[in-house]
Amino acid sequence: MEKLRASIQTLCRSALPLGKVMDYLQEDVDAMQRELQLWRGERQQHAEALRAEQSITDGAVEPLRAELAELEQLIRDQQDKICAVKANILRNEEKMQRMVHSVALSSRR
């Protein structure tokens, strides 16, 4: 009987710290849950702020995109005009070459 009592006392002395650890464990889990909720709330706030800033940025950039598209079209138009002028110059050079060649042939006769 004495041996059984000693074993029970040893068991109780060992179980007491384990019970306290379990209490602290639950407190830690609760604290971690509160911190998780805090971080989730902060993430949500930042996501909303990001969406708002993105909307403002998109609104500010849209007129610039339209202007860029207009300028790109003007560049293409100018490039088309330059190509047309170059083609005209080449045609005129060919005409001049034919005229010079024609004059050279008539002067040899």
All heavy atoms as an XYZ file, in Angstrom:
876
protein
N       0.818     -1.180      0.000
C       0.000      0.000      0.000
C       0.875      1.262      0.000
O       0.543      2.248     -0.658
C      -0.893     -0.084      1.249
C      -1.968      0.915      1.254
S      -3.045      0.549     -0.110
C      -4.434      1.350      0.377
N       1.927      1.212      0.779
C       2.859      2.345      0.856
C       3.498      2.594     -0.502
O       3.667      3.746     -0.924
C       3.923      2.045      1.915
C       4.848      3.187      2.217
C       4.132      4.390      2.821
O       3.139      4.255      3.550
O       4.560      5.504      2.506
N       3.823      1.537     -1.173
C       4.435      1.665     -2.503
C       3.442      2.288     -3.485
O       3.784      3.138     -4.298
C       4.894      0.285     -2.978
C       5.704      0.341     -4.224
C       6.241     -1.036     -4.556
C       7.072     -0.952     -5.796
N       7.594     -2.233     -6.196
N       2.185      1.902     -3.401
C       1.153      2.449     -4.277
C       0.951      3.937     -4.010
O       0.836      4.750     -4.924
C      -0.158      1.678     -4.071
C      -1.355      2.138     -4.894
C      -1.054      2.021     -6.382
C      -2.577      1.335     -4.515
N       0.937      4.328     -2.720
C       0.784      5.725     -2.360
C       1.963      6.539     -2.897
O       1.791      7.644     -3.440
C       0.676      5.864     -0.843
C       0.342      7.251     -0.403
C      -0.028      7.330      1.072
N       0.875      6.673      1.977
C       1.928      7.275      2.567
N       2.174      8.533      2.346
N       2.689      6.582      3.397
N       3.162      6.011     -2.792
C       4.355      6.714     -3.283
C       4.280      6.869     -4.801
O       4.642      7.921     -5.361
C       5.623      5.965     -2.868
N       3.810      5.856     -5.482
C       3.681      5.923     -6.938
C       2.648      6.964     -7.346
O       2.836      7.728     -8.296
C       3.282      4.565     -7.506
O       4.297      3.629     -7.314
N       1.525      7.031     -6.609
C       0.481      8.000     -6.915
C       1.004      9.416     -6.684
O       0.750     10.325     -7.470
C      -0.783      7.717     -6.094
C      -1.436      6.423     -6.590
C      -1.772      8.876     -6.177
C      -2.603      5.955     -5.764
N       1.759      9.602     -5.569
C       2.320     10.927     -5.287
C       3.309     11.341     -6.393
O       3.324     12.480     -6.839
C       3.002     10.947     -3.916
C       2.026     11.003     -2.777
C       2.743     11.002     -1.436
O       3.940     10.723     -1.358
N       1.990     11.307     -0.371
N       4.116     10.413     -6.834
C       5.076     10.696     -7.911
C       4.326     11.049     -9.195
O       4.682     11.991     -9.908
C       5.990      9.479     -8.152
O       6.638      9.143     -6.934
C       7.024      9.766     -9.217
N       3.274     10.294     -9.445
C       2.464     10.561    -10.635
C       1.827     11.945    -10.556
O       1.830     12.701    -11.530
C       1.389      9.476    -10.794
C       0.422      9.655    -11.960
C       1.177      9.550    -13.283
C      -0.664      8.604    -11.885
N       1.305     12.310     -9.388
C       0.673     13.622     -9.223
C       1.695     14.736     -9.378
O       1.420     15.779     -9.983
C      -0.015     13.710     -7.860
S      -1.515     12.713     -7.773
N       2.892     14.549     -8.793
C       3.942     15.560     -8.931
C       4.359     15.715    -10.397
O       4.666     16.803    -10.845
C       5.153     15.193     -8.079
C       5.022     15.661     -6.664
C       6.324     15.429     -5.899
N       6.022     14.470     -4.843
C       6.647     13.321     -4.633
N       7.665     12.979     -5.356
N       6.273     12.519     -3.678
N       4.336     14.656    -11.153
C       4.700     14.715    -12.572
C       3.563     15.308    -13.401
O       3.805     16.005    -14.390
C       5.024     13.319    -13.100
O       6.120     12.776    -12.399
N       2.345     15.039    -13.030
C       1.191     15.489    -13.801
C       0.915     16.975    -13.604
O       0.410     17.638    -14.511
C      -0.032     14.673    -13.436
N       1.244     17.525    -12.429
C       0.976     18.929    -12.155
C       1.685     19.856    -13.156
O       1.042     20.723    -13.741
C       1.353     19.274    -10.715
C       1.075     20.715    -10.294
C      -0.421     20.998    -10.353
C       1.614     20.966     -8.886
N       2.993     19.688    -13.375
C       3.635     20.549    -14.384
C       3.048     20.343    -15.780
O       2.916     21.287    -16.557
C       5.106     20.140    -14.354
C       5.316     19.470    -13.052
C       3.979     18.870    -12.677
N       2.668     19.113    -16.092
C       2.065     18.840    -17.396
C       0.742     19.580    -17.540
O       0.446     20.152    -18.595
C       1.868     17.337    -17.583
C       1.301     16.879    -18.916
C       2.211     17.317    -20.060
C       1.123     15.378    -18.928
N      -0.049     19.651    -16.479
C      -1.314     20.388    -16.501
C      -1.079     21.872    -16.705
O      -1.812     22.541    -17.440
N      -0.041     22.415    -16.038
C       0.281     23.836    -16.212
C       0.729     24.109    -17.645
O       0.364     25.131    -18.230
C       1.358     24.254    -15.225
C       0.854     24.337    -13.805
C       1.928     24.845    -12.865
C       1.368     24.909    -11.442
N       2.344     25.460    -10.514
N       1.511     23.194    -18.204
C       1.946     23.347    -19.602
C       0.729     23.360    -20.515
O       0.660     24.155    -21.458
C       2.941     22.224    -19.998
C       3.128     22.158    -21.499
C       4.275     22.418    -19.304
N      -0.244     22.509    -20.237
C      -1.451     22.473    -21.067
C      -2.216     23.796    -20.957
O      -2.751     24.294    -21.941
C      -2.350     21.301    -20.664
C      -1.740     19.932    -20.952
S      -1.329     19.684    -22.683
C      -2.938     19.521    -23.382
N      -2.264     24.377    -19.740
C      -2.916     25.682    -19.572
C      -2.194     26.742    -20.401
O      -2.824     27.552    -21.085
C      -2.928     26.096    -18.091
C      -3.895     25.256    -17.265
O      -4.792     24.633    -17.871
O      -3.733     25.233    -16.027
N      -0.866     26.757    -20.315
C      -0.081     27.744    -21.074
C      -0.216     27.516    -22.574
O      -0.228     28.463    -23.354
C       1.394     27.704    -20.675
C       1.655     28.188    -19.269
C       2.560     27.520    -18.454
C       1.011     29.302    -18.745
C       2.820     27.965    -17.162
C       1.254     29.746    -17.467
C       2.168     29.067    -16.671
O       2.419     29.513    -15.409
N      -0.316     26.258    -22.949
C      -0.468     25.936    -24.369
C      -1.756     26.547    -24.912
O      -1.755     27.164    -25.981
C      -0.468     24.421    -24.570
C      -0.657     23.933    -25.996
C       0.533     24.353    -26.851
C      -0.831     22.429    -26.041
N      -2.841     26.424    -24.179
C      -4.113     26.998    -24.626
C      -4.017     28.515    -24.692
O      -4.518     29.142    -25.633
C      -5.257     26.578    -23.704
C      -6.609     27.035    -24.190
C      -6.941     26.516    -25.585
O      -6.729     25.349    -25.893
N      -7.436     27.385    -26.447
N      -3.344     29.137    -23.706
C      -3.152     30.587    -23.743
C      -2.356     30.991    -24.979
O      -2.669     31.992    -25.635
C      -2.432     31.063    -22.479
C      -3.284     31.012    -21.232
C      -2.488     31.382    -19.986
O      -1.384     31.955    -20.114
O      -2.970     31.100    -18.872
N      -1.308     30.209    -25.291
C      -0.491     30.509    -26.474
C      -1.305     30.359    -27.761
O      -1.193     31.189    -28.670
C       0.731     29.588    -26.527
C       1.792     29.946    -25.494
O       1.695     31.045    -24.901
O       2.712     29.127    -25.288
N      -2.123     29.341    -27.834
C      -2.958     29.139    -29.019
C      -3.932     30.307    -29.164
O      -4.117     30.844    -30.269
C      -3.706     27.789    -28.954
C      -4.785     27.713    -30.017
C      -2.726     26.633    -29.098
N      -4.519     30.729    -28.050
C      -5.451     31.865    -28.101
C      -4.720     33.136    -28.557
O      -5.243     33.895    -29.377
C      -6.095     32.091    -26.731
C      -7.059     30.983    -26.342
O      -7.493     30.228    -27.245
O      -7.369     30.857    -25.134
N      -3.528     33.360    -28.015
C      -2.750     34.544    -28.405
C      -2.392     34.489    -29.896
O      -2.452     35.510    -30.596
C      -1.482     34.655    -27.561
N      -2.033     33.309    -30.365
C      -1.697     33.171    -31.787
C      -2.922     33.400    -32.664
O      -2.819     33.996    -33.735
C      -1.078     31.792    -32.057
C       0.349     31.668    -31.540
S       1.164     30.146    -32.050
C       0.402     28.957    -30.972
N      -4.089     32.945    -32.217
C      -5.320     33.178    -32.967
C      -5.634     34.667    -33.053
O      -6.013     35.180    -34.102
C      -6.501     32.440    -32.319
C      -6.476     30.941    -32.509
C      -6.697     30.543    -33.963
O      -7.297     31.258    -34.741
N      -6.189     29.376    -34.325
N      -5.467     35.390    -31.931
C      -5.702     36.832    -31.942
C      -4.713     37.533    -32.873
O      -5.082     38.429    -33.625
C      -5.584     37.402    -30.522
C      -6.773     37.073    -29.646
C      -6.738     37.840    -28.332
N      -5.539     37.600    -27.551
C      -5.378     36.623    -26.666
N      -6.356     35.771    -26.444
N      -4.255     36.503    -25.997
N      -3.457     37.103    -32.820
C      -2.449     37.714    -33.696
C      -2.761     37.416    -35.161
O      -2.616     38.299    -36.024
C      -1.048     37.209    -33.339
C       0.051     37.904    -34.100
C       1.447     37.473    -33.674
O       1.585     36.657    -32.739
O       2.392     37.963    -34.300
N      -3.201     36.219    -35.450
C      -3.583     35.862    -36.823
C      -4.722     36.754    -37.308
O      -4.680     37.267    -38.437
C      -3.998     34.395    -36.893
C      -4.497     33.902    -38.244
C      -3.421     34.033    -39.310
C      -4.987     32.461    -38.134
N      -5.720     36.970    -36.459
C      -6.830     37.845    -36.831
C      -6.340     39.274    -37.068
O      -6.791     39.950    -37.993
C      -7.916     37.826    -35.753
C      -8.664     36.509    -35.658
C      -9.302     36.120    -36.977
O      -9.864     36.950    -37.682
N      -9.211     34.843    -37.331
N      -5.410     39.720    -36.227
C      -4.835     41.056    -36.396
C      -4.140     41.180    -37.758
O      -4.359     42.143    -38.497
C      -3.847     41.347    -35.265
C      -3.097     42.663    -35.365
C      -4.012     43.807    -34.967
C      -1.861     42.628    -34.488
N      -3.335     40.171    -38.107
C      -2.613     40.203    -39.388
C      -3.574     40.119    -40.569
O      -3.366     40.760    -41.597
C      -1.580     39.082    -39.465
C      -0.384     39.340    -38.611
C      -0.003     38.669    -37.500
C       0.607     40.370    -38.792
N       1.133     39.209    -36.970
C       1.542     40.251    -37.760
C       0.782     41.381    -39.724
C       2.629     41.089    -37.625
C       1.875     42.215    -39.602
C       2.785     42.072    -38.558
N      -4.616     39.326    -40.426
C      -5.608     39.232    -41.502
C      -6.314     40.573    -41.708
O      -6.541     40.992    -42.841
C      -6.636     38.145    -41.213
C      -6.097     36.759    -41.438
C      -7.152     35.710    -41.169
N      -6.627     34.384    -41.481
C      -7.200     33.263    -41.090
N      -8.314     33.299    -40.372
N      -6.674     32.100    -41.413
N      -6.661     41.221    -40.599
C      -7.289     42.544    -40.702
C      -6.356     43.550    -41.356
O      -6.780     44.348    -42.211
N      -5.099     43.511    -40.975
C      -4.125     44.444    -41.568
C      -3.937     44.159    -43.058
O      -3.856     45.085    -43.873
C      -2.794     44.330    -40.833
C      -1.814     45.413    -41.216
C      -0.573     45.412    -40.345
O      -0.662     45.070    -39.160
O       0.492     45.770    -40.882
N      -3.881     42.885    -43.411
C      -3.752     42.522    -44.823
C      -4.952     43.034    -45.616
O      -4.813     43.573    -46.715
C      -3.626     41.003    -44.985
C      -3.424     40.583    -46.450
C      -3.568     39.093    -46.642
N      -4.880     38.594    -46.302
C      -5.942     38.639    -47.118
N      -5.855     39.175    -48.304
N      -7.111     38.134    -46.728
N      -6.138     42.891    -45.058
C      -7.356     43.354    -45.725
C      -7.320     44.871    -45.922
O      -7.669     45.373    -46.993
C      -8.589     42.946    -44.909
C      -9.895     43.335    -45.552
C     -10.150     42.616    -46.860
O      -9.694     41.496    -47.056
N     -10.869     43.249    -47.757
N      -6.888     45.595    -44.898
C      -6.791     47.056    -45.012
C      -5.814     47.449    -46.110
O      -6.092     48.347    -46.908
C      -6.334     47.668    -43.684
C      -7.378     47.625    -42.607
C      -6.822     48.104    -41.269
O      -5.626     48.308    -41.107
N      -7.715     48.286    -40.300
N      -4.661     46.772    -46.144
C      -3.664     47.100    -47.164
C      -4.142     46.732    -48.561
O      -3.855     47.443    -49.532
C      -2.324     46.422    -46.855
C      -1.613     47.014    -45.686
N      -1.168     48.312    -45.653
C      -1.274     46.486    -44.487
C      -0.583     48.559    -44.507
N      -0.639     47.462    -43.761
N      -4.881     45.635    -48.661
C      -5.424     45.242    -49.969
C      -6.422     46.287    -50.464
O      -6.414     46.652    -51.646
C      -6.084     43.864    -49.885
N      -7.257     46.794    -49.566
C      -8.222     47.826    -49.955
C      -7.506     49.123    -50.341
O      -7.877     49.774    -51.324
C      -9.205     48.083    -48.809
C     -10.176     46.939    -48.581
C     -11.017     47.109    -47.321
O     -10.984     48.206    -46.720
O     -11.690     46.153    -46.944
N      -6.475     49.479    -49.571
C      -5.705     50.685    -49.896
C      -5.019     50.526    -51.250
O      -4.975     51.475    -52.050
C      -4.672     50.963    -48.802
N      -4.509     49.333    -51.523
C      -3.865     49.075    -52.806
C      -4.861     49.208    -53.952
O      -4.560     49.822    -54.984
C      -3.232     47.685    -52.811
C      -2.586     47.236    -54.116
C      -1.414     48.157    -54.472
C      -2.129     45.798    -54.021
N      -6.064     48.658    -53.779
C      -7.084     48.773    -54.827
C      -7.450     50.237    -55.073
O      -7.600     50.663    -56.220
C      -8.328     47.964    -54.454
C      -8.199     46.478    -54.715
C      -9.540     45.767    -54.578
N     -10.029     45.740    -53.218
C      -9.703     44.833    -52.307
N      -8.872     43.863    -52.628
N     -10.212     44.864    -51.088
N      -7.560     50.998    -53.992
C      -7.897     52.417    -54.145
C      -6.793     53.158    -54.888
O      -7.058     53.950    -55.806
C      -8.137     53.050    -52.770
N      -5.555     52.904    -54.518
C      -4.427     53.557    -55.193
C      -4.333     53.128    -56.647
O      -4.025     53.929    -57.524
C      -3.111     53.248    -54.463
C      -2.942     53.977    -53.158
C      -2.885     55.487    -53.324
O      -2.288     55.970    -54.305
O      -3.444     56.180    -52.476
N      -4.609     51.848    -56.909
C      -4.571     51.349    -58.283
C      -5.627     52.044    -59.125
O      -5.387     52.405    -60.275
C      -4.783     49.830    -58.315
C      -4.610     49.220    -59.684
C      -3.182     49.317    -60.177
O      -2.254     49.065    -59.441
N      -3.009     49.699    -61.422
N      -6.792     52.252    -58.543
C      -7.870     52.942    -59.258
C      -7.477     54.382    -59.564
O      -7.694     54.872    -60.683
C      -9.138     52.907    -58.411
O     -10.155     53.647    -59.028
N      -6.880     55.057    -58.593
C      -6.437     56.440    -58.805
C      -5.362     56.483    -59.887
O      -5.393     57.331    -60.790
C      -5.908     57.039    -57.482
C      -7.062     57.240    -56.500
C      -5.173     58.350    -57.722
C      -6.625     57.558    -55.078
N      -4.427     55.551    -59.811
C      -3.342     55.496    -60.801
C      -3.888     55.232    -62.194
O      -3.482     55.876    -63.162
C      -2.320     54.405    -60.409
O      -1.802     54.706    -59.113
C      -1.186     54.326    -61.410
N      -4.821     54.275    -62.291
C      -5.413     53.975    -63.599
C      -6.123     55.206    -64.168
O      -6.038     55.487    -65.358
C      -6.396     52.806    -63.496
C      -5.688     51.480    -63.280
O      -4.462     51.415    -63.502
O      -6.362     50.509    -62.863
N      -6.824     55.928    -63.296
C      -7.509     57.141    -63.745
C      -6.534     58.203    -64.230
O      -6.812     58.930    -65.189
N      -5.384     58.296    -63.574
C      -4.388     59.296    -63.976
C      -3.654     58.875    -65.243
O      -3.244     59.720    -66.044
C      -3.390     59.515    -62.842
N      -3.481     57.576    -65.435
C      -2.708     57.079    -66.571
C      -3.544     57.013    -67.851
O      -2.997     57.122    -68.954
C      -2.108     55.696    -66.220
C      -1.514     55.008    -67.420
C      -1.051     55.856    -65.128
N      -4.843     56.863    -67.727
C      -5.700     56.689    -68.906
C      -5.559     57.825    -69.917
O      -5.403     57.558    -71.114
C      -7.161     56.505    -68.478
C      -8.061     56.108    -69.606
C      -7.619     54.834    -70.291
O      -7.135     53.915    -69.612
O      -7.750     54.759    -71.530
N      -5.584     59.107    -69.498
C      -5.393     60.166    -70.493
C      -4.013     60.090    -71.158
O      -3.867     60.385    -72.345
C      -5.520     61.464    -69.690
C      -6.197     61.101    -68.426
C      -5.914     59.656    -68.179
N      -3.025     59.655    -70.390
C      -1.681     59.522    -70.966
C      -1.635     58.394    -71.991
O      -0.958     58.507    -73.017
C      -0.652     59.282    -69.852
C      -0.510     60.418    -68.837
C       0.415     60.009    -67.705
C      -0.014     61.681    -69.516
N      -2.354     57.321    -71.733
C      -2.412     56.217    -72.702
C      -3.078     56.687    -73.989
O      -2.641     56.332    -75.090
C      -3.179     55.041    -72.116
C      -2.406     54.292    -71.078
C      -3.156     53.064    -70.618
N      -2.378     52.368    -69.610
C      -2.887     51.720    -68.590
N      -4.196     51.672    -68.438
N      -2.123     51.117    -67.721
N      -4.140     57.467    -73.852
C      -4.826     57.987    -75.044
C      -3.894     58.909    -75.825
O      -3.830     58.834    -77.058
C      -6.090     58.736    -74.630
N      -3.160     59.757    -75.111
C      -2.221     60.659    -75.784
C      -1.117     59.867    -76.466
O      -0.714     60.182    -77.588
C      -1.616     61.634    -74.765
C      -0.693     62.653    -75.397
C      -0.105     63.619    -74.379
O      -0.510     63.589    -73.206
O       0.765     64.406    -74.783
N      -0.632     58.814    -75.788
C       0.396     57.966    -76.380
C      -0.104     57.315    -77.663
O       0.599     57.288    -78.678
C       0.839     56.891    -75.385
C       1.861     55.878    -75.883
C       3.165     56.573    -76.290
C       2.120     54.812    -74.835
N      -1.325     56.805    -77.650
C      -1.892     56.180    -78.847
C      -1.998     57.202    -79.980
O      -1.686     56.894    -81.143
C      -3.264     55.589    -78.537
N      -2.399     58.419    -79.637
C      -2.507     59.471    -80.646
C      -1.133     59.813    -81.227
O      -0.985     59.940    -82.448
C      -3.130     60.720    -80.011
C      -3.350     61.856    -80.976
C      -3.969     63.063    -80.300
O      -4.731     62.880    -79.322
O      -3.682     64.180    -80.747
N      -0.139     59.915    -80.351
C       1.216     60.219    -80.822
C       1.782     59.086    -81.678
O       2.444     59.338    -82.696
C       2.144     60.500    -79.635
C       1.878     61.798    -78.881
C       2.731     61.870    -77.621
C       2.122     62.998    -79.777
N       1.496     57.859    -81.288
C       1.960     56.729    -82.094
C       1.320     56.756    -83.470
O       1.981     56.449    -84.472
C       1.668     55.415    -81.369
C       2.584     55.162    -80.197
C       2.212     53.931    -79.393
O       1.052     53.448    -79.517
O       3.073     53.453    -78.635
N       0.046     57.116    -83.541
C      -0.625     57.222    -84.836
C       0.000     58.345    -85.664
O       0.215     58.188    -86.869
C      -2.129     57.467    -84.657
C      -2.894     57.516    -85.957
C      -2.764     56.222    -86.751
O      -2.920     55.131    -86.193
N      -2.497     56.319    -88.041
N       0.309     59.472    -85.030
C       0.964     60.568    -85.751
C       2.328     60.141    -86.279
O       2.715     60.503    -87.403
C       1.108     61.792    -84.841
C      -0.180     62.534    -84.499
C       0.081     63.603    -83.447
C      -0.785     63.147    -85.757
N       3.053     59.361    -85.490
C       4.353     58.854    -85.945
C       4.169     57.963    -87.164
O       4.904     58.078    -88.159
C       5.069     58.102    -84.801
C       5.544     59.089    -83.745
C       6.243     57.280    -85.330
C       6.054     58.437    -82.468
N       3.179     57.065    -87.108
C       2.935     56.185    -88.266
C       2.552     57.010    -89.498
O       3.003     56.719    -90.610
C       1.841     55.174    -87.924
C       2.309     54.050    -87.019
C       1.274     52.933    -86.907
N       0.055     53.359    -86.252
C      -0.162     53.337    -84.943
N       0.780     52.923    -84.131
N      -1.320     53.726    -84.445
N       1.736     58.033    -89.295
C       1.348     58.885    -90.419
C       2.568     59.575    -91.023
O       2.714     59.636    -92.254
C       0.329     59.936    -89.971
C      -1.015     59.333    -89.593
O      -1.254     58.153    -89.933
O      -1.819     60.047    -88.945
N       3.443     60.088    -90.171
C       4.652     60.761    -90.671
C       5.565     59.769    -91.391
O       6.156     60.096    -92.421
C       5.415     61.436    -89.519
C       4.741     62.679    -88.986
C       4.622     63.760    -90.043
O       5.520     63.964    -90.858
N       3.484     64.432    -90.059
N       5.669     58.556    -90.856
C       6.486     57.541    -91.524
C       5.907     57.205    -92.896
O       6.660     57.013    -93.862
C       6.587     56.279    -90.654
C       7.475     56.469    -89.442
C       7.447     55.281    -88.492
O       6.484     54.504    -88.450
N       8.510     55.134    -87.720
N       4.594     57.138    -93.006
C       3.959     56.889    -94.305
C       4.265     58.025    -95.279
O       4.568     57.779    -96.450
C       2.443     56.733    -94.147
C       2.057     55.442    -93.452
O       2.915     54.536    -93.346
O       0.892     55.348    -92.989
N       4.199     59.263    -94.782
C       4.510     60.410    -95.644
C       5.966     60.375    -96.089
O       6.271     60.654    -97.260
C       4.230     61.723    -94.905
C       2.768     62.014    -94.726
C       2.564     63.304    -93.940
C       1.097     63.570    -93.669
N       0.897     64.786    -92.857
N       6.858     60.022    -95.175
C       8.285     59.938    -95.525
C       8.495     58.877    -96.599
O       9.236     59.098    -97.569
C       9.133     59.631    -94.270
C       9.165     60.855    -93.354
C      10.550     59.204    -94.643
C       9.763     60.593    -91.971
N       7.826     57.743    -96.459
C       7.952     56.679    -97.473
C       7.423     57.154    -98.825
O       8.024     56.857    -99.872
C       7.208     55.426    -97.021
S       8.055     54.528    -95.699
N       6.327     57.892    -98.801
C       5.756     58.393   -100.054
C       6.722     59.383   -100.712
O       6.922     59.346   -101.938
C       4.411     59.061    -99.789
N       7.325     60.266    -99.928
C       8.279     61.234   -100.475
C       9.500     60.514   -101.037
O       9.999     60.849   -102.123
C       8.678     62.271    -99.398
C       9.866     63.098    -99.842
C       7.494     63.172    -99.066
N       9.991     59.496   -100.325
C      11.151     58.737   -100.809
C      10.815     58.046   -102.127
O      11.640     58.028   -103.058
C      11.595     57.699    -99.770
C      12.362     58.288    -98.610
C      12.814     57.181    -97.659
C      13.609     57.736    -96.496
N      14.061     56.689    -95.572
N       9.604     57.477   -102.211
C       9.201     56.814   -103.452
C       9.121     57.825   -104.592
O       9.555     57.544   -105.720
C       7.848     56.123   -103.254
N       8.614     59.012   -104.317
C       8.534     60.070   -105.324
C       9.943     60.490   -105.766
O      10.186     60.696   -106.958
C       7.752     61.256   -104.754
C       7.315     62.206   -105.830
O       7.160     61.814   -106.979
N       7.120     63.460   -105.461
N      10.848     60.609   -104.801
C      12.233     60.971   -105.138
C      12.848     59.912   -106.041
O      13.514     60.235   -107.045
C      13.071     61.161   -103.854
C      12.640     62.434   -103.129
C      14.562     61.190   -104.150
C      13.253     62.610   -101.739
N      12.627     58.647   -105.731
C      13.178     57.574   -106.567
C      12.590     57.614   -107.979
O      13.322     57.433   -108.964
C      12.917     56.204   -105.916
C      13.746     55.880   -104.678
C      13.276     54.568   -104.056
C      15.227     55.787   -105.039
N      11.289     57.867   -108.075
C      10.678     57.965   -109.402
C      11.279     59.147   -110.184
O      11.580     59.031   -111.371
C       9.159     58.137   -109.273
C       8.431     56.841   -109.001
C       6.927     57.007   -109.181
N       6.338     58.003   -108.296
C       5.902     57.774   -107.065
N       5.986     56.555   -106.574
N       5.383     58.744   -106.343
N      11.451     60.264   -109.502
C      12.036     61.426   -110.173
C      13.478     61.164   -110.597
O      13.893     61.602   -111.676
C      11.964     62.661   -109.270
C      10.562     63.200   -109.127
O       9.695     62.910   -109.957
N      10.323     63.966   -108.071
N      14.231     60.456   -109.772
C      15.608     60.129   -110.143
C      15.629     59.224   -111.373
O      16.476     59.391   -112.263
C      16.329     59.452   -108.970
C      16.772     60.404   -107.889
C      17.529     59.715   -106.767
O      17.674     58.473   -106.782
O      17.975     60.433   -105.853
N      14.698     58.265   -111.407
C      14.628     57.393   -112.588
C      14.279     58.201   -113.834
O      14.870     57.976   -114.909
C      13.583     56.293   -112.366
C      14.002     55.244   -111.363
C      12.888     54.261   -111.057
O      11.769     54.371   -111.624
O      13.123     53.368   -110.218
N      13.351     59.144   -113.707
C      13.003     60.000   -114.851
C      14.216     60.796   -115.299
O      14.487     60.914   -116.505
C      11.883     60.978   -114.477
C      10.506     60.401   -114.469
C       9.497     61.508   -114.140
C       8.110     60.971   -113.958
N       7.170     62.034   -113.593
N      14.941     61.371   -114.324
C      16.120     62.169   -114.679
C      17.172     61.302   -115.354
O      17.803     61.737   -116.334
C      16.705     62.834   -113.414
C      15.843     63.986   -112.937
S      16.373     64.881   -111.453
C      17.975     64.384   -111.103
N      17.358     60.082   -114.874
C      18.326     59.177   -115.500
C      17.918     58.866   -116.940
O      18.761     58.856   -117.844
C      18.436     57.866   -114.691
C      19.187     58.003   -113.398
C      20.645     58.347   -113.629
O      21.264     57.958   -114.626
N      21.192     59.127   -112.703
N      16.619     58.622   -117.143
C      16.151     58.354   -118.504
C      16.343     59.592   -119.384
O      16.750     59.473   -120.549
C      14.673     57.945   -118.486
C      14.457     56.510   -118.025
C      13.057     56.020   -118.341
N      11.993     56.884   -117.837
C      11.373     56.742   -116.670
N      11.703     55.758   -115.878
N      10.416     57.572   -116.313
N      16.061     60.779   -118.828
C      16.229     62.001   -119.620
C      17.698     62.226   -119.965
O      18.034     62.574   -121.101
C      15.676     63.215   -118.856
C      14.165     63.191   -118.704
S      13.624     64.452   -117.568
C      13.267     65.759   -118.699
N      18.576     62.029   -118.985
C      20.022     62.209   -119.229
C      20.487     61.193   -120.275
O      21.234     61.529   -121.189
C      20.833     62.091   -117.921
C      22.304     61.945   -118.176
C      20.530     63.280   -117.006
N      20.041     59.980   -120.125
C      20.414     58.941   -121.080
C      19.876     59.285   -122.465
O      20.582     59.108   -123.487
C      19.846     57.592   -120.593
C      20.282     56.442   -121.436
N      21.570     55.989   -121.476
C      19.575     55.654   -122.294
C      21.648     54.978   -122.311
N      20.433     54.751   -122.828
N      18.650     59.801   -122.528
C      18.052     60.185   -123.805
C      18.834     61.342   -124.447
O      19.096     61.334   -125.645
C      16.610     60.585   -123.575
O      16.041     61.114   -124.727
N      19.208     62.321   -123.628
C      19.969     63.465   -124.128
C      21.352     62.991   -124.590
O      21.865     63.428   -125.643
C      20.095     64.563   -123.047
C      21.106     65.617   -123.441
C      18.736     65.159   -122.781
N      21.935     62.085   -123.854
C      23.261     61.575   -124.234
C      23.192     60.816   -125.547
O      24.089     60.943   -126.391
C      23.804     60.676   -123.134
N      22.130     60.047   -125.729
C      21.990     59.318   -126.987
C      21.746     60.266   -128.145
O      22.273     60.078   -129.247
C      20.821     58.316   -126.881
C      21.079     57.054   -126.079
C      19.812     56.194   -126.017
C      22.220     56.249   -126.696
N      20.929     61.334   -127.956
C      20.674     62.251   -129.054
C      21.907     63.093   -129.360
O      22.091     63.488   -130.508
C      19.494     63.163   -128.808
O      19.131     63.344   -127.528
N      22.734     63.366   -128.407
C      23.927     64.164   -128.711
C      24.980     63.331   -129.429
O      25.811     63.862   -130.150
C      24.512     64.775   -127.440
O      24.998     63.746   -126.594
N      24.967     62.056   -129.344
C      25.916     61.182   -130.032
C      25.551     61.049   -131.489
O      26.372     60.757   -132.331
C      25.943     59.789   -129.400
C      26.622     59.757   -128.077
C      26.721     58.333   -127.591
N      27.182     58.282   -126.242
C      27.190     57.230   -125.506
N      26.730     56.086   -125.970
N      27.638     57.251   -124.280
N      24.351     61.295   -131.855
C      23.925     61.104   -133.231
C      24.322     62.209   -134.074
O      24.770     63.033   -134.410
C      22.417     60.986   -133.298
C      21.946     59.730   -132.692
C      20.458     59.635   -132.865
N      19.975     58.512   -132.138
C      18.759     58.218   -132.024
N      17.824     58.943   -132.557
N      18.373     57.178   -131.385
